[in-house]
Amino acid sequence: MIKILAASLAAASLFAQGPQPKSQKELDAINAMFQAPDNDARIKTGTELITKFADTQFKPLALYIITSAHFDKKDYTNSVIQGERCAEADPKSAFASHCKIMIATSLVSVTKEFDFDKEEKLGRADKLAKEAIEGVKAAAKFNPNLTDEQWEGAKKSYIGEAHLAMGMAATVRKNWNDAIANFKAATENDPGNHGSFIRLAAAMMSANKLDDAIAALDKVIAMPGVDAQIVAIAKSEKEKAVKAKGAK
């Protein structure tokens, strides 16, 4: 899923007041990228665009699409590499901030408790996530046709993702209070990311805050439109919390 593009009213509307293709061939390459049916095709067409048209004004967007595709594939090594290129291409843009969030999440996802460079990776992830929050707050609309309400909603979603990354980093450190605080912020800013509620409840259980964990799980179970797999996980975790509470 590519959230910034999904939040757009239509990809073609980016041409209205934004960057412009310099030739029909460049336009064809841009359209091929927009119309790519899957992550592998997005990586291929995005790479072809910035390779064949080195001066394209769509380079930041192409790098964003490439980064997102690698991230969706859980190819965290390449999502970090391409995310760094994206963040450098247009540092003040929403694209750059969201790429920093993907880098942060990727770093945390491959970091284990006893890695010798654990704190180096987690520290970098925290730094990037915090930078991204400030960057998102200050970023201009990537699509001028977005309403203010749509843009504020998109920004809150990205901020929620940044807090999720920091909560994941705190979980690796077993700093449960920090994890709980960040997962709470993630659920408040991006309540549609139902997995954040599961992570919040898990941190609460680890901190022996069982009533709070049960309440968080009940909330996600009762939400309309939640994926069946998420509901199943929430119910399973609730059973564990109830059992642990009864054993006290």
Secondary structure, DSSP 8 states (H G I E B T S, - for coil): --HHHHHSS-GGGHHHHS---SSHHHHHHHHHHHT--SHHHHHHHHHHHHHH-TT-TTHHHHHHHHHHHHHHTT-HHHHHHHHHHHHHHSTTSHHHHHHHHHHHHHHHHT--TT-TTHHHHHHHHHHHHHHHHHHHHH---SSTTS-HHHHHHHHHHHHHHHHHHHHHHHHHHT-HHHHHHHHHHHHHH-TT-THHHHHHHHHHHHTT-HHHHHHHHHHHHHSTT--HHHHHHHHHHHHHHHHHHHT-
